[in-house]
Amino acid sequence: MPALPPSLMPNLSLTSSISAVLESLKALKLLNTWIAEDLENIRLSHSLDEDCQEWLQRFNKSDDALLAGAKLAVISKWVNKTQPRLTPLETEFLQKSLAKRDRELQSALKLERELRELAESKQQEAEAESQKTLTARIPEGLLTLLTAFATVFGIQAEQRKNTTIDALLSEPKQLFEKKYQIEALIPTIKALNQFKQIEVTQDEKINLLEGILEGIQESN
């Protein structure tokens, strides 16, 4: 078989150089990942130390100064993942913060059960009958005027109600999207309770909260 001309021979030197460059890039990416993780560990360790010292020196170990919400979720996740060497004071601080979170969670669950039982016990038929009786006693002209006013005020009330609903949904939705499932549970239950009190009938809003609760149950 005739030999290939030199111009068509594979450039082994160039191929080796490209492979070396690719390997160097992979190593550099890995190094950057390690550096970023180390910086994040330093940042979280420093944050925990500052909060711990403030809890001790400024607040004299008051429960009001314990970690909570998203910050507690971040620190707890970091400690579970990296297993850093904490001081006895930092360990106490973190454990008390988690214990307080668990107590608040149990209280929220208890409140949710009590409000649900209360809502189920309301006598809606009696209230509807009372409203019918009141309406029958109002003269027709006055009833028309009151209906017009009620329509205007009803629109304004509905707008205020929608604003309240959106505010109640904001915190649990953000926490759940950031995968802080346990921290999202308490505001989710509180929002459901508020929904019942203000008689929210928007299925998509209720379904959103129920979806968050189902997602929390599935992940735990």
Secondary structure, DSSP 8 states (H G I E B T S, - for coil): -----GGGS--HHHHHHHHHHHHHHHHHHHHHHHHHHHHHHHHHHHHHHHHHHHHHHTTTT-GGGS--HHHHHHHHHHHHHH-----HHHHHHHHHHHHHHHHHHHHHHHHHHHHHHHHHT--HHHHHHHHHHHHHTS-HHHHHHHHHHHHHHHHHHHHHHHHHHHHHHHHHHHHHHTT-HHHHHHHHHHHHHHHHHTT---HHHHHHHHHHHHHHHHH-
